Amino acid sequence: MYLHYNYNQILHESIVEDLIWFELEFDFMFKNKTDKYNNQELDLGNQILNKMTETIDLLHDEKLLNSFTDILTNIERKYPVFF
């Protein structure tokens, strides 16, 4: 019996799910603090966003970059102070 699958498609779907999770976690951490962020929270948010950007850049995958851009746009719309 052979298992037929497209590894790249499965990998892409998994990373997109992780990006959605990332946005939800970012919301969880910062949604109750709108416009009342201290320096530590601003630093943390920026470090998280920078690390995510560096990680996605390493993949060199246009579809994933587009998905990440969508997630970043959503986060920027909700939390402009981090951009």
ABEGO torsion letter per residue (X at the ends): XBBBBBAAAAAAAAAAAAAAAAAAAAAAAAAAABGABBAAAAAAAAAAAAAAAAAAAAAGBAAAAAAAAAAAAAAAAABAAAX
